[in-house]
Amino acid sequence: ETGSEDIDILPNGLAFISSGLKYPGVKSLAPDKPGEIFLMDLNEDNPKAVELRISRGFDLASFNPHGISTYID
């Protein structure tokens, strides 16, 4: 609903999407909502973005993702 900021697609078709970036002085569509990371499987016939649960103890209130990248080991 608030738009994505960045996307990183793995070779296996899984896409990680960051959302919720807020810039000072720029109107936000959801100013009170923390940032989110979504996962989308592009191999599915009708792919849908699913919000990933972020570990407990992480400061979600200040989560403001700008970009996303993955590391494959």
N, C-alpha and C positions, 0 to 999 in steps of 0.2 A: 504493500500500500504506500510506503514512503519511498520506494525506488531503491535500486541497487547502486553501490558506489564502484564496485570492481568485481571481476569474475576471473577465476583461474580454472581451466579445464585440464584434467589429467588425461594421459594417453588412453586410459580405460573408459573414458566417457563420463566420469564423475566430475561435476562442476561445483566449486565452492564459491559462494556469492557473499560479499560483505554489503551490509545495508545500515543506514541510520547515521551517516556522516552529518555532522552539524558544524557550520562555520559561524564564528561570531559576526553578528550584524546581518546575516543572511537568513531570511525566513525559512523555518523548518516546517514540514508538513506534520510532524509529530514531535514537537519540542520536548515532551515529557517522557518519550519512549526511548529506552536505551538502544544501543546498536545491536545488531544481530548478525549471525552467520547462518547461511542456508546451504543445503546440499540438494543437488538436482542430478538425477541419473539420466543422462541424455540418450541412453540405450533403450529406455522405455518408449512405448508407443505414444503415450500421453504424459511426458515428464512434468512433474510438479515440484516446486521448491518446498523443501521441508526444513523448518527451523531446527538447528542443532542445539541441544541442551549444553549449556556452558557449566563447567565444574563449579561445585560449591566453593565458597571462599573467594571467588573472583568478584571484583568490584564492578558489577553490572551497571550501576548508576552512572559511572563515568566512562563506560565503554563507548567509544566513538571511532569505529574502524575507518581507516583511510587506506584503501588498497588491501590486497590479499595476495599471498604467494604460497606455494607449496614446495616441500623438499621431498624428493623420492630417494630413499636409500636402498 
